[in-house]
Amino acid sequence: MRLLNVKKMVVEWADEEVTFQELKSGLENFQHKKGYAKIQKLYYRDSQVCYTYLADVSADDNPFNEGSEFRRSTWFTRGWTLQELVAPLYVTFFDRDWNEIGTKSSLQSIITELTGIPARVLLMNHAGTITVAERQAWVGSRETSVPEDEAYCLMGLLGVRIPVKYGEEEGEEATRKLHAEIERRKGSSSGDPSNFDVSSWMKPEREYRFVLPIQQPPSEAIRIEYPEVKGPVWTINDHEMGLWFGGSGNCATAIFKNKDDLRFAICLGVHNYNVWCGLTTDCEGGDLKAVSAAYWHGDKQGDRWGNMDRRGVYLPNGEVARLAIKKGRRNGKRVFFAEVHAEGFWVEKVGPGVFPDWLDG
């Protein structure tokens, strides 16, 4: 696998990498190389994030419009991009000028319409099994540059491996071998392809850290409510708030206000290992526990089952509040940067999003 060092603008690769020419040759003298293990072990699996550059989408394109450039992008017609879409927990799309278009989560409804891949797969918020026929259908309208790849691009999604060989009339042979391996593995204790669980693609994180930049008026101190509730841990300093979860199945709430006592609330959480956020102007009179309860019980539109990581809502004063979660790193650890944009608003209070008595019920 070759990597581009963007600082030096040179192509780098490790020792004993497998080249495309070796794969295409049909010879098998490359299988002893160290780099072959990446191919053999289906390296898309356990991937965390994919940054997708769409050269055929312009900056002024609206993906939600019918006939948009995003909907017509060739990226959605290529065989190998299927694994790039399904495998990573997070996929962020960029247009030809490197402006962010959205994410797999925020654009899920469009992507499902284009690909036929259901939300429970794209968002990985459902551990149910996906049939072989259903997974094969996802690649039905996609194209590959060589016929053999029509079979090879399905290996990871079907949980099987067959020898990779390119050459004359190998397309039908590759498909035959793929189907034979699926049949051979059915009922196998080492992995039955018919019982493929999409959650097996995930690499769950042990903890989740959020960072929220703030601009707080000197006279307005942020209140941490219900600190005795175990779960999320809020920390606050002069320029940012921190939020820590000790695993999936957690959420927390923050309420913002302005000088006219207008309010909106955000909710941040992790559900089945996927990060989600909520944004609402219905703040239950500023009652943080009531706001959290409305999200927990699914009363709020855009609740945790939506798993959206980009939100926007109109405020009573006509302005728009926006919330975005972006993945990054700080001090060598994964961090989710939660960016809140609302002119003239500051943080009033923060607290947990789940209370023990709800879990007992």
N, C-alpha and C positions, 0 to 999 in steps of 0.2 A: 504494500500500500504506500503510495507516494504522497507526501505532504508538501504544501507550499509554505515556505517561511516568508510571511508577508513583510517582515522587516528587512530581510536581505534580498527578497524577491528571487529566491533560488528554490529549486525542487530538492527536497531531502527525502531520504528513505533509509530504513534500517537495513542491517545485513540480511542477506538471503530472502529478500522479498520476491514474490512471484509477479512476473510481468504479464500483461495482457497477451503479448505475443506468445509466451509459453503456453498459456491456457488455450489460445486459438490453434496452436500447432497440432493439438491432439496427442502429443507425446506425454508421457507420465514421468519424465525425469525431474520434474519440479516438486513432486510430492514429498520429498525428503527435506525441503527447505523449511526454515523456521516460519517464514511468512505464510506458508500454506495452512498453518493451524488457524489463522484468522478466518480464512475462507471456510475451512472445514467446520469450525465451531460457530459459524453464522454470526459474524461480529456485529450485526445490527442489534442483536439482543443485548439488553442491559444498557443501551444507549440512553442518555439523559435528555439531550436537547439536539435539535436539528435546525440550522438556520438556512432557510430556503430562499434563494435569489431567483426572482422571476424576471428574466430579461425582456419578456414580451408583455409586461404590465407597466403602464405609465403612472406617473405620480398622481394625476388627477382622476384616476379610475376609481369607481365605487363598486366594490365586489358584490354588493347587494342588488345592483341593477341587473335586470335581465340583459343578457348578451354582453356583459362586462368583459373586459380583457382578462380579468382574473378567472372568470368562469371558462374562458376559451384558452387559457394558458396550456401550452404543450406539456407542462410538467405533470398535468393530470392524465396524460395519455401515454406516458412511458412506463414500461414494465418495472424497472428497478426502483422507481420512485415510490412504488407502493409500500415497500418496506420502510423507506425513509419517512413515510407518513404515519404508518401504524406503530412502528417499534418504539420511537422515543416518547417519553412522557410529555415533552414540550416541543412544539414545532412553531417557529416564528417565520412569517413570510415577509419578504422585502420586495419592493418594486425595482425597476431598472436603475433608479437613482439612489437606492439603498435607504428609502424611506420605509418605515414599518407599515405594512398593510394590516396585519392582525396576527392572530395565533390560531393554532389548530382548535383551541377551545372557543375563542371568540367567533370564529368563522365556521363552527361545527355544522350548523344547519345547511350552509351552502355546500360544504365538502361532502356531507351525507347525500345531498341531492345530486352532486356531480359523480360520486363514486359508488353510491349504494352501500357504503360502509356505515353501519349504525352507530349512533352516539355512544352506546355502551362499549364499543371497540375504540373509537377515536378518543374518548375521554378516559377509557380504562376505569370506569366507575361501575363495572358489573363483571363479576367473576364467572359468569355462565360460560358454558362451552360453545364454540363456534364450529359448525359442521364443515367437513372438507368441501362439500359442494358450495357452501356459502363463500368460503375463502377463494375457491377457484373462480367463482363468478366475479369477484372484485377485479380480476385481471383480464376478464373477457374482452373488454373494449380497449385494452392497452396494447401498445406496439413495442417491439424490441428491434434493435438494429440487426440482430441475427436470430434465426428461428430457434436455435437451441436455448436462448435466454427466456423464451416463453415458459419453459419448464424450470430452468435454473432460478429464475426470480421468485419462484413459488416455494423453494426449498425451506426457507426460514419460516414462512407463514404456515407451512404444512408440517413443520417439525421433523423433516426427513432430510437425508443426505444421499446423493448419488454422485458417481464420478463425473467431473466436469471435463467435457471433451468437445471441441469444436472441429467441424470439418464438413465435407460434402455429405448431404443427406442425413446429418446428425440430428436435425430438428425433430423428426418423428421418432427417432430412436431415443432421444432424451425424454420425450413425453412418455414413451412406453416404459422406460426405466423408472420414471417418477411414479407412474400409476402402479407399477409392479411393487415398488418399495412401500407405497401406501398400503397395498393389500397385504404385503408380508408383515408389516408392523402392526396391523390391526389386532387388538387383543394382547399386544406385547406388553410385558411389565416394564420394559425400558422406554416406553412412550408410544401410546396409541394415537396416531394422527387424528383419528375421528373424535378424540376427546381433548383436542387442543384447547387450553385455557389461556385467554389473552392476558390474564394477570401474570402468567409465567414470563412475559416479556419485561416486566417491571423489575427495577432494582430499587426496592423500597429504601427510603432514607430513614435513619434512626432518629433524627431530630430535624426540626424546621425552624429557621430563623428568618424573621422579617425585620426590615428597617424602613421607617417612615420619616422622611425629612419633615420638619415643622418650622413654622414662622409664628411664634407665640408672642402676643403683646406682653410686655413686662408685668402688667397688672393681673394677667390671667394665668393662674396656676392650673395645671392639669390634675384632675382628681382621678385616683385609681380606686374604683369601687369594687367591693366584694373581694378584697385581697386574700381573704381566708379560703376562697374556693380553689382547690387544687386543679392544676391543668396548665392553662396558659400563664406565662410570666411576663408582665410588662416592666420595662425599664425606661426612664425618661431623663434626658439631659437638655441642655440649652438649645440644641439644634436638631435633635431627632429622638424618635421613640424606637425602642426595640421590643420585639415580641418573640417569645420562644414557646414552641410546642415540643413535647417529648414523644412525638410520633403522630401517626395518622389518627383521625377521629376526633380532632380538636377544632375549636373555633373561638374567636374573640370579637368584641364589639368596641367601636369608638364613636362618640357623638361630637359633631362639630357645630359651632354656632357663630353668629356675627353680631354686630352691635345692635341690630334690630330684633334680636332674639329669634331669628330664623335658624332652623336646624336641619341638618341631614346626618345620617348615620352610615357607617361602613361596617361590614362584617368580613373578617378574614378567616379562612379555615382550610383544613386538609381533610378530604373525604376519599377513602380508598386510595390513598397515596397521591392524590392529585390536588393541587392547590386551587381554591376557588375564592371569589369575593362577591360581596353584595353591596349595593348602594341604594339608599332609600331616603325620601323626604318625610315619610310617615314615621316619626320618631316617638310615638306613643307619649307625647307630652314631656319628652326628655327622660323617660324612664328606661334606663339601660337594660334592666332585666326583661322588661316587656318587649323591647326591640329584639333582644337575643332570642326570646321565646318565639316570636313571630317567625324568625328565620329557622330556628330549630324544628318547629312544627310544620314548616313549609307554607306558612300563610303569606309570606312575602313573594311577590313576583320576582323571578330570578333567584330562587333560593339555592341551597347548597347542591341540589341534584342537577343544577345547570352547569356547575363547574366552570363558569366563565371567569376569565382573568382580565377582562377589559370591560369597564362599565361607564355609563354616562346617564345623568338624570337632570331634567329641568328643575330649577329651583323656583320658589314662589316669586322671586324678584326678577325672573326672566333670564338669569344667568344659567350656565350649565356647569354642574360639578362632574369631574371626571376622575376615575380611579383605574389605575393600571398596575399589574404585578409583573415585574421583570426579573428573570433569574440572573444571578451574578455570583461573585465571590468576594470575600473579605477575610483577610488574615488566614488565607488558605482554606476557608470553609465556605460551603454553599450558602448563599443568602438570597432571599426574595426581597427585592426593593419595591415597596408599595408607594406609588406616587399619587398623591391627591392634589388636584388642581381645582380650587374654588376661590375666586377673588374675594378678599375681605372676611374669610372664615378662619377660625382657629379651633383647636381641640379643646373641648369642654371637659370630657370625662372618658375613661376607658375602663374596660372590665372583661370578665369571661363571657363566652358565648354559650356555654353549657353549664347547667347547675345540677348537682347530684340528685335532687329529687326528681328531675326529668328522666334521668337514666334509670332510677328505681322503678318508675312507672312503666 
